[in-house]
């Protein structure tokens, strides 16, 4: 059986990209789960207009 060595020579930029991609993937997965469980979807334009009015008058 072949020996699989761990990755130890990855630079910090590549590591940060992997971490950020994982966070995005997790957020997408969580959002899909919420929708599957019946969460209400919002229209982005309407939501942004409401937030602007609320926070910027």
N, CA, C and O atoms as a Tripos MOL2 file, in Angstrom:
@<TRIPOS>MOLECULE
protein
  228   227    57     0     0
PROTEIN
NO_CHARGES

@<TRIPOS>ATOM
      1 N           0.8490   -1.1690    0.0000 N.3       1 UNK1
      2 CA          0.0000    0.0000    0.0000 C.3       1 UNK1
      3 C           0.8960    1.2340    0.0000 C.2       1 UNK1
      4 O           1.8730    1.2760    0.7480 O.2       1 UNK1
      5 N           0.5820    2.2660   -0.8410 N.am      2 UNK2
      6 CA          1.4360    3.4560   -0.9070 C.3       2 UNK2
      7 C           1.3020    4.3110    0.3550 C.2       2 UNK2
      8 O           0.2620    4.3240    1.0140 O.2       2 UNK2
      9 N           2.3580    5.0050    0.6610 N.am      3 UNK3
     10 CA          2.3750    5.9060    1.8060 C.3       3 UNK3
     11 C           1.9980    7.3030    1.3200 C.2       3 UNK3
     12 O           2.6210    7.8340    0.4000 O.2       3 UNK3
     13 N           0.9940    7.8850    1.9290 N.am      4 UNK4
     14 CA          0.5580    9.2290    1.5520 C.3       4 UNK4
     15 C           1.0890   10.2080    2.5880 C.2       4 UNK4
     16 O           0.7320   10.1550    3.7650 O.2       4 UNK4
     17 N           1.9530   11.1040    2.1150 N.am      5 UNK5
     18 CA          2.5460   12.0790    3.0140 C.3       5 UNK5
     19 C           1.6370   13.3100    3.1050 C.2       5 UNK5
     20 O           1.0440   13.7120    2.1050 O.2       5 UNK5
     21 N           1.5250   13.9020    4.2810 N.am      6 UNK6
     22 CA          0.7150   15.1170    4.4150 C.3       6 UNK6
     23 C           1.3620   16.2860    3.6830 C.2       6 UNK6
     24 O           2.5790   16.3210    3.4970 O.2       6 UNK6
     25 N           0.5350   17.2380    3.2720 N.am      7 UNK7
     26 CA          1.0510   18.4370    2.6170 C.3       7 UNK7
     27 C           1.6460   19.3400    3.6910 C.2       7 UNK7
     28 O           0.9530   19.7640    4.6150 O.2       7 UNK7
     29 N           2.9200   19.6230    3.5600 N.am      8 UNK8
     30 CA          3.5850   20.4710    4.5590 C.3       8 UNK8
     31 C           4.2480   21.6820    3.9260 C.2       8 UNK8
     32 O           4.7370   22.5560    4.6420 O.2       8 UNK8
     33 N           4.2770   21.7530    2.6160 N.am      9 UNK9
     34 CA          4.9880   22.8460    1.9600 C.3       9 UNK9
     35 C           4.0330   23.8190    1.2710 C.2       9 UNK9
     36 O           4.3880   24.4040    0.2480 O.2       9 UNK9
     37 N           2.8360   24.0000    1.8090 N.am     10 UNK10
     38 CA          1.8710   24.9230    1.2250 C.3      10 UNK10
     39 C           2.1550   26.3290    1.7730 C.2      10 UNK10
     40 O           2.4160   26.4970    2.9640 O.2      10 UNK10
     41 N           2.1010   27.3240    0.8990 N.am     11 UNK11
     42 CA          2.3640   28.6800    1.3780 C.3      11 UNK11
     43 C           1.1020   29.2590    2.0190 C.2      11 UNK11
     44 O           0.0050   28.7260    1.8480 O.2      11 UNK11
     45 N           1.2720   30.3370    2.7440 N.am     12 UNK12
     46 CA          0.1750   30.9040    3.5230 C.3      12 UNK12
     47 C          -0.9430   31.4190    2.6230 C.2      12 UNK12
     48 O          -2.1140   31.3300    2.9910 O.2      12 UNK12
     49 N          -0.6060   31.9560    1.4530 N.am     13 UNK13
     50 CA         -1.6260   32.4560    0.5360 C.3      13 UNK13
     51 C          -2.5120   31.3210    0.0320 C.2      13 UNK13
     52 O          -3.7340   31.4570   -0.0220 O.2      13 UNK13
     53 N          -1.8980   30.2140   -0.3310 N.am     14 UNK14
     54 CA         -2.6690   29.0630   -0.8010 C.3      14 UNK14
     55 C          -3.5340   28.5110    0.3250 C.2      14 UNK14
     56 O          -4.6780   28.1160    0.0970 O.2      14 UNK14
     57 N          -2.9940   28.4820    1.5290 N.am     15 UNK15
     58 CA         -3.7560   28.0040    2.6800 C.3      15 UNK15
     59 C          -4.9570   28.9070    2.9370 C.2      15 UNK15
     60 O          -6.0640   28.4220    3.1680 O.2      15 UNK15
     61 N          -4.7390   30.2260    2.8960 N.am     16 UNK16
     62 CA         -5.8360   31.1690    3.0990 C.3      16 UNK16
     63 C          -6.9270   30.9980    2.0450 C.2      16 UNK16
     64 O          -8.1160   31.0750    2.3570 O.2      16 UNK16
     65 N          -6.5220   30.7670    0.8020 N.am     17 UNK17
     66 CA         -7.5010   30.5380   -0.2680 C.3      17 UNK17
     67 C          -8.3240   29.2840    0.0090 C.2      17 UNK17
     68 O          -9.5380   29.2770   -0.1940 O.2      17 UNK17
     69 N          -7.6690   28.2350    0.4660 N.am     18 UNK18
     70 CA         -8.3900   27.0010    0.7830 C.3      18 UNK18
     71 C          -9.3680   27.2150    1.9350 C.2      18 UNK18
     72 O         -10.4990   26.7300    1.8920 O.2      18 UNK18
     73 N          -8.9370   27.9360    2.9540 N.am     19 UNK19
     74 CA         -9.8030   28.2130    4.1020 C.3      19 UNK19
     75 C         -10.9990   29.0470    3.6690 C.2      19 UNK19
     76 O         -12.1300   28.7460    4.0520 O.2      19 UNK19
     77 N         -10.7680   30.0960    2.8730 N.am     20 UNK20
     78 CA        -11.8580   30.9470    2.4120 C.3      20 UNK20
     79 C         -12.8220   30.1900    1.5110 C.2      20 UNK20
     80 O         -14.0350   30.3700    1.6180 O.2      20 UNK20
     81 N         -12.3020   29.3510    0.6300 N.am     21 UNK21
     82 CA        -13.1630   28.5510   -0.2360 C.3      21 UNK21
     83 C         -14.0200   27.6050    0.5990 C.2      21 UNK21
     84 O         -15.1920   27.3890    0.2880 O.2      21 UNK21
     85 N         -13.4430   27.0460    1.6500 N.am     22 UNK22
     86 CA        -14.1860   26.1510    2.5240 C.3      22 UNK22
     87 C         -15.3040   26.9010    3.2420 C.2      22 UNK22
     88 O         -16.4050   26.3720    3.3900 O.2      22 UNK22
     89 N         -15.0320   28.1350    3.6910 N.am     23 UNK23
     90 CA        -16.0610   28.9380    4.3580 C.3      23 UNK23
     91 C         -17.2130   29.2540    3.4080 C.2      23 UNK23
     92 O         -18.3780   29.2000    3.7990 O.2      23 UNK23
     93 N         -16.8850   29.5810    2.1630 N.am     24 UNK24
     94 CA        -17.9190   29.8700    1.1660 C.3      24 UNK24
     95 C         -18.7390   28.6190    0.8840 C.2      24 UNK24
     96 O         -19.9680   28.6770    0.8350 O.2      24 UNK24
     97 N         -18.0690   27.4960    0.6990 N.am     25 UNK25
     98 CA        -18.7690   26.2350    0.4550 C.3      25 UNK25
     99 C         -19.7030   25.8900    1.6100 C.2      25 UNK25
    100 O         -20.8230   25.4300    1.3860 O.2      25 UNK25
    101 N         -19.2540   26.1080    2.8330 N.am     26 UNK26
    102 CA        -20.0740   25.8120    4.0010 C.3      26 UNK26
    103 C         -21.2820   26.7430    4.0630 C.2      26 UNK26
    104 O         -22.3810   26.3070    4.4080 O.2      26 UNK26
    105 N         -21.0910   28.0170    3.7330 N.am     27 UNK27
    106 CA        -22.1970   28.9730    3.7380 C.3      27 UNK27
    107 C         -23.2410   28.5990    2.6870 C.2      27 UNK27
    108 O         -24.4410   28.7040    2.9400 O.2      27 UNK27
    109 N         -22.7940   28.1660    1.5180 N.am     28 UNK28
    110 CA        -23.7230   27.7420    0.4700 C.3      28 UNK28
    111 C         -24.4890   26.5000    0.9250 C.2      28 UNK28
    112 O         -25.7050   26.4170    0.7460 O.2      28 UNK28
    113 N         -23.7870   25.5520    1.5030 N.am     29 UNK29
    114 CA        -24.4340   24.3370    1.9990 C.3      29 UNK29
    115 C         -25.4810   24.6790    3.0560 C.2      29 UNK29
    116 O         -26.5980   24.1640    3.0160 O.2      29 UNK29
    117 N         -25.1190   25.5530    4.0050 N.am     30 UNK30
    118 CA        -26.0510   25.9430    5.0620 C.3      30 UNK30
    119 C         -27.2840   26.6220    4.4890 C.2      30 UNK30
    120 O         -28.4030   26.3580    4.9310 O.2      30 UNK30
    121 N         -27.0850   27.5060    3.4960 N.am     31 UNK31
    122 CA        -28.2210   28.2020    2.8770 C.3      31 UNK31
    123 C         -29.1400   27.2170    2.1660 C.2      31 UNK31
    124 O         -30.3620   27.3420    2.2430 O.2      31 UNK31
    125 N         -28.5690   26.2500    1.4840 N.am     32 UNK32
    126 CA        -29.3910   25.2470    0.8040 C.3      32 UNK32
    127 C         -30.1910   24.4270    1.8100 C.2      32 UNK32
    128 O         -31.3450   24.0800    1.5620 O.2      32 UNK32
    129 N         -29.5720   24.1240    2.9390 N.am     33 UNK33
    130 CA        -30.2720   23.3800    3.9940 C.3      33 UNK33
    131 C         -31.4350   24.2070    4.5490 C.2      33 UNK33
    132 O         -32.5180   23.6720    4.7870 O.2      33 UNK33
    133 N         -31.2180   25.5000    4.7550 N.am     34 UNK34
    134 CA        -32.2810   26.3640    5.2570 C.3      34 UNK34
    135 C         -33.4600   26.3950    4.2970 C.2      34 UNK34
    136 O         -34.6120   26.3060    4.7210 O.2      34 UNK34
    137 N         -33.1760   26.5220    3.0060 N.am     35 UNK35
    138 CA        -34.2420   26.5480    2.0000 C.3      35 UNK35
    139 C         -34.9720   25.2050    1.9830 C.2      35 UNK35
    140 O         -36.1980   25.1600    1.8880 O.2      35 UNK35
    141 N         -34.2240   24.1300    2.0750 N.am     36 UNK36
    142 CA        -34.8420   22.7990    2.0860 C.3      36 UNK36
    143 C         -35.7440   22.6210    3.3060 C.2      36 UNK36
    144 O         -36.7140   21.8650    3.2640 O.2      36 UNK36
    145 N         -35.4150   23.3260    4.3940 N.am     37 UNK37
    146 CA        -36.2060   23.2320    5.6220 C.3      37 UNK37
    147 C         -37.3140   24.2760    5.6790 C.2      37 UNK37
    148 O         -37.9580   24.4450    6.7150 O.2      37 UNK37
    149 N         -37.5430   24.9850    4.5590 N.am     38 UNK38
    150 CA        -38.6680   25.9050    4.4820 C.3      38 UNK38
    151 C         -38.3800   27.3540    4.7890 C.2      38 UNK38
    152 O         -39.3140   28.1170    5.0350 O.2      38 UNK38
    153 N         -37.1320   27.7650    4.7840 N.am     39 UNK39
    154 CA        -36.8010   29.1670    5.0600 C.3      39 UNK39
    155 C         -37.3790   30.0670    3.9660 C.2      39 UNK39
    156 O         -37.4710   29.6740    2.8040 O.2      39 UNK39
    157 N         -37.7620   31.2710    4.3610 N.am     40 UNK40
    158 CA        -38.3280   32.2380    3.4170 C.3      40 UNK40
    159 C         -37.2080   32.8530    2.5870 C.2      40 UNK40
    160 O         -36.1970   33.2980    3.1300 O.2      40 UNK40
    161 N         -37.3900   32.8770    1.2660 N.am     41 UNK41
    162 CA        -36.4230   33.5150    0.3800 C.3      41 UNK41
    163 C         -36.7830   34.9880    0.2410 C.2      41 UNK41
    164 O         -37.9610   35.3440    0.1970 O.2      41 UNK41
    165 N         -35.7780   35.8310    0.1740 N.am     42 UNK42
    166 CA        -35.9990   37.2650    0.0330 C.3      42 UNK42
    167 C         -35.5220   37.7370   -1.3310 C.2      42 UNK42
    168 O         -34.5700   37.1990   -1.8960 O.2      42 UNK42
    169 N         -36.2060   38.7590   -1.8480 N.am     43 UNK43
    170 CA        -35.7510   39.4080   -3.0690 C.3      43 UNK43
    171 C         -34.5890   40.3240   -2.6860 C.2      43 UNK43
    172 O         -34.7360   41.1580   -1.7930 O.2      43 UNK43
    173 N         -33.4610   40.1840   -3.3340 N.am     44 UNK44
    174 CA        -32.2560   40.9270   -2.9540 C.3      44 UNK44
    175 C         -32.4530   42.4330   -3.0780 C.2      44 UNK44
    176 O         -32.0260   43.1810   -2.1990 O.2      44 UNK44
    177 N         -33.0910   42.8910   -4.1530 N.am     45 UNK45
    178 CA        -33.2880   44.3320   -4.3340 C.3      45 UNK45
    179 C         -34.1510   44.9080   -3.2250 C.2      45 UNK45
    180 O         -33.8390   45.9630   -2.6740 O.2      45 UNK45
    181 N         -35.2200   44.2260   -2.9020 N.am     46 UNK46
    182 CA        -36.1150   44.6840   -1.8420 C.3      46 UNK46
    183 C         -35.3950   44.6950   -0.5020 C.2      46 UNK46
    184 O         -35.5190   45.6550    0.2590 O.2      46 UNK46
    185 N         -34.6580   43.6580   -0.2100 N.am     47 UNK47
    186 CA        -33.9420   43.5700    1.0630 C.3      47 UNK47
    187 C         -32.9080   44.6830    1.1890 C.2      47 UNK47
    188 O         -32.7850   45.2920    2.2520 O.2      47 UNK47
    189 N         -32.1570   44.9580    0.1130 N.am     48 UNK48
    190 CA        -31.1560   46.0150    0.1550 C.3      48 UNK48
    191 C         -31.7990   47.3860    0.3150 C.2      48 UNK48
    192 O         -31.2890   48.2240    1.0590 O.2      48 UNK48
    193 N         -32.9090   47.6230   -0.3710 N.am     49 UNK49
    194 CA        -33.6120   48.9020   -0.2130 C.3      49 UNK49
    195 C         -34.0760   49.0930    1.2280 C.2      49 UNK49
    196 O         -33.9450   50.1820    1.7870 O.2      49 UNK49
    197 N         -34.6110   48.0480    1.8180 N.am     50 UNK50
    198 CA        -35.0670   48.1300    3.2070 C.3      50 UNK50
    199 C         -33.9030   48.3970    4.1620 C.2      50 UNK50
    200 O         -34.0350   49.1880    5.0960 O.2      50 UNK50
    201 N         -32.7810   47.7490    3.9330 N.am     51 UNK51
    202 CA        -31.6040   47.9770    4.7830 C.3      51 UNK51
    203 C         -31.0690   49.3940    4.6290 C.2      51 UNK51
    204 O         -30.6920   50.0290    5.6140 O.2      51 UNK51
    205 N         -31.0350   49.8980    3.3810 N.am     52 UNK52
    206 CA        -30.5630   51.2730    3.1630 C.3      52 UNK52
    207 C         -31.4520   52.2660    3.8850 C.2      52 UNK52
    208 O         -30.9660   53.1940    4.5330 O.2      52 UNK52
    209 N         -32.7730   52.0660    3.7690 N.am     53 UNK53
    210 CA        -33.7040   52.9780    4.4330 C.3      53 UNK53
    211 C         -33.5290   52.9110    5.9600 C.2      53 UNK53
    212 O         -33.5600   53.9330    6.6460 O.2      53 UNK53
    213 N         -33.3510   51.7220    6.4570 N.am     54 UNK54
    214 CA        -33.2300   51.5410    7.9070 C.3      54 UNK54
    215 C         -31.9630   52.1770    8.4560 C.2      54 UNK54
    216 O         -31.9950   52.8340    9.4970 O.2      54 UNK54
    217 N         -30.8470   51.9860    7.7590 N.am     55 UNK55
    218 CA        -29.5560   52.4070    8.2950 C.3      55 UNK55
    219 C         -29.0540   53.7530    7.7910 C.2      55 UNK55
    220 O         -28.2080   54.3780    8.4320 O.2      55 UNK55
    221 N         -29.5660   54.2050    6.6500 N.am     56 UNK56
    222 CA        -29.0750   55.4550    6.0900 C.3      56 UNK56
    223 C         -30.1600   56.5030    5.9080 C.2      56 UNK56
    224 O         -29.9270   57.5600    5.3220 O.2      56 UNK56
    225 N         -31.3500   56.1980    6.4160 N.am     57 UNK57
    226 CA        -32.4460   57.1690    6.4010 C.3      57 UNK57
    227 C         -33.0730   57.2520    5.0870 C.2      57 UNK57
    228 O         -34.0140   58.0230    4.9000 O.2      57 UNK57
@<TRIPOS>BOND
     1     1     2 1
     2     2     3 1
     3     3     4 2
     4     3     5 am
     5     5     6 1
     6     6     7 1
     7     7     8 2
     8     7     9 am
     9     9    10 1
    10    10    11 1
    11    11    12 2
    12    11    13 am
    13    13    14 1
    14    14    15 1
    15    15    16 2
    16    15    17 am
    17    17    18 1
    18    18    19 1
    19    19    20 2
    20    19    21 am
    21    21    22 1
    22    22    23 1
    23    23    24 2
    24    23    25 am
    25    25    26 1
    26    26    27 1
    27    27    28 2
    28    27    29 am
    29    29    30 1
    30    30    31 1
    31    31    32 2
    32    31    33 am
    33    33    34 1
    34    34    35 1
    35    35    36 2
    36    35    37 am
    37    37    38 1
    38    38    39 1
    39    39    40 2
    40    39    41 am
    41    41    42 1
    42    42    43 1
    43    43    44 2
    44    43    45 am
    45    45    46 1
    46    46    47 1
    47    47    48 2
    48    47    49 am
    49    49    50 1
    50    50    51 1
    51    51    52 2
    52    51    53 am
    53    53    54 1
    54    54    55 1
    55    55    56 2
    56    55    57 am
    57    57    58 1
    58    58    59 1
    59    59    60 2
    60    59    61 am
    61    61    62 1
    62    62    63 1
    63    63    64 2
    64    63    65 am
    65    65    66 1
    66    66    67 1
    67    67    68 2
    68    67    69 am
    69    69    70 1
    70    70    71 1
    71    71    72 2
    72    71    73 am
    73    73    74 1
    74    74    75 1
    75    75    76 2
    76    75    77 am
    77    77    78 1
    78    78    79 1
    79    79    80 2
    80    79    81 am
    81    81    82 1
    82    82    83 1
    83    83    84 2
    84    83    85 am
    85    85    86 1
    86    86    87 1
    87    87    88 2
    88    87    89 am
    89    89    90 1
    90    90    91 1
    91    91    92 2
    92    91    93 am
    93    93    94 1
    94    94    95 1
    95    95    96 2
    96    95    97 am
    97    97    98 1
    98    98    99 1
    99    99   100 2
   100    99   101 am
   101   101   102 1
   102   102   103 1
   103   103   104 2
   104   103   105 am
   105   105   106 1
   106   106   107 1
   107   107   108 2
   108   107   109 am
   109   109   110 1
   110   110   111 1
   111   111   112 2
   112   111   113 am
   113   113   114 1
   114   114   115 1
   115   115   116 2
   116   115   117 am
   117   117   118 1
   118   118   119 1
   119   119   120 2
   120   119   121 am
   121   121   122 1
   122   122   123 1
   123   123   124 2
   124   123   125 am
   125   125   126 1
   126   126   127 1
   127   127   128 2
   128   127   129 am
   129   129   130 1
   130   130   131 1
   131   131   132 2
   132   131   133 am
   133   133   134 1
   134   134   135 1
   135   135   136 2
   136   135   137 am
   137   137   138 1
   138   138   139 1
   139   139   140 2
   140   139   141 am
   141   141   142 1
   142   142   143 1
   143   143   144 2
   144   143   145 am
   145   145   146 1
   146   146   147 1
   147   147   148 2
   148   147   149 am
   149   149   150 1
   150   150   151 1
   151   151   152 2
   152   151   153 am
   153   153   154 1
   154   154   155 1
   155   155   156 2
   156   155   157 am
   157   157   158 1
   158   158   159 1
   159   159   160 2
   160   159   161 am
   161   161   162 1
   162   162   163 1
   163   163   164 2
   164   163   165 am
   165   165   166 1
   166   166   167 1
   167   167   168 2
   168   167   169 am
   169   169   170 1
   170   170   171 1
   171   171   172 2
   172   171   173 am
   173   173   174 1
   174   174   175 1
   175   175   176 2
   176   175   177 am
   177   177   178 1
   178   178   179 1
   179   179   180 2
   180   179   181 am
   181   181   182 1
   182   182   183 1
   183   183   184 2
   184   183   185 am
   185   185   186 1
   186   186   187 1
   187   187   188 2
   188   187   189 am
   189   189   190 1
   190   190   191 1
   191   191   192 2
   192   191   193 am
   193   193   194 1
   194   194   195 1
   195   195   196 2
   196   195   197 am
   197   197   198 1
   198   198   199 1
   199   199   200 2
   200   199   201 am
   201   201   202 1
   202   202   203 1
   203   203   204 2
   204   203   205 am
   205   205   206 1
   206   206   207 1
   207   207   208 2
   208   207   209 am
   209   209   210 1
   210   210   211 1
   211   211   212 2
   212   211   213 am
   213   213   214 1
   214   214   215 1
   215   215   216 2
   216   215   217 am
   217   217   218 1
   218   218   219 1
   219   219   220 2
   220   219   221 am
   221   221   222 1
   222   222   223 1
   223   223   224 2
   224   223   225 am
   225   225   226 1
   226   226   227 1
   227   227   228 2
@<TRIPOS>SUBSTRUCTURE
     1 UNK1         2 RESIDUE 1 A UNK
     2 UNK2         6 RESIDUE 1 A UNK
     3 UNK3        10 RESIDUE 1 A UNK
     4 UNK4        14 RESIDUE 1 A UNK
     5 UNK5        18 RESIDUE 1 A UNK
     6 UNK6        22 RESIDUE 1 A UNK
     7 UNK7        26 RESIDUE 1 A UNK
     8 UNK8        30 RESIDUE 1 A UNK
     9 UNK9        34 RESIDUE 1 A UNK
    10 UNK10       38 RESIDUE 1 A UNK
    11 UNK11       42 RESIDUE 1 A UNK
    12 UNK12       46 RESIDUE 1 A UNK
    13 UNK13       50 RESIDUE 1 A UNK
    14 UNK14       54 RESIDUE 1 A UNK
    15 UNK15       58 RESIDUE 1 A UNK
    16 UNK16       62 RESIDUE 1 A UNK
    17 UNK17       66 RESIDUE 1 A UNK
    18 UNK18       70 RESIDUE 1 A UNK
    19 UNK19       74 RESIDUE 1 A UNK
    20 UNK20       78 RESIDUE 1 A UNK
    21 UNK21       82 RESIDUE 1 A UNK
    22 UNK22       86 RESIDUE 1 A UNK
    23 UNK23       90 RESIDUE 1 A UNK
    24 UNK24       94 RESIDUE 1 A UNK
    25 UNK25       98 RESIDUE 1 A UNK
    26 UNK26      102 RESIDUE 1 A UNK
    27 UNK27      106 RESIDUE 1 A UNK
    28 UNK28      110 RESIDUE 1 A UNK
    29 UNK29      114 RESIDUE 1 A UNK
    30 UNK30      118 RESIDUE 1 A UNK
    31 UNK31      122 RESIDUE 1 A UNK
    32 UNK32      126 RESIDUE 1 A UNK
    33 UNK33      130 RESIDUE 1 A UNK
    34 UNK34      134 RESIDUE 1 A UNK
    35 UNK35      138 RESIDUE 1 A UNK
    36 UNK36      142 RESIDUE 1 A UNK
    37 UNK37      146 RESIDUE 1 A UNK
    38 UNK38      150 RESIDUE 1 A UNK
    39 UNK39      154 RESIDUE 1 A UNK
    40 UNK40      158 RESIDUE 1 A UNK
    41 UNK41      162 RESIDUE 1 A UNK
    42 UNK42      166 RESIDUE 1 A UNK
    43 UNK43      170 RESIDUE 1 A UNK
    44 UNK44      174 RESIDUE 1 A UNK
    45 UNK45      178 RESIDUE 1 A UNK
    46 UNK46      182 RESIDUE 1 A UNK
    47 UNK47      186 RESIDUE 1 A UNK
    48 UNK48      190 RESIDUE 1 A UNK
    49 UNK49      194 RESIDUE 1 A UNK
    50 UNK50      198 RESIDUE 1 A UNK
    51 UNK51      202 RESIDUE 1 A UNK
    52 UNK52      206 RESIDUE 1 A UNK
    53 UNK53      210 RESIDUE 1 A UNK
    54 UNK54      214 RESIDUE 1 A UNK
    55 UNK55      218 RESIDUE 1 A UNK
    56 UNK56      222 RESIDUE 1 A UNK
    57 UNK57      226 RESIDUE 1 A UNK
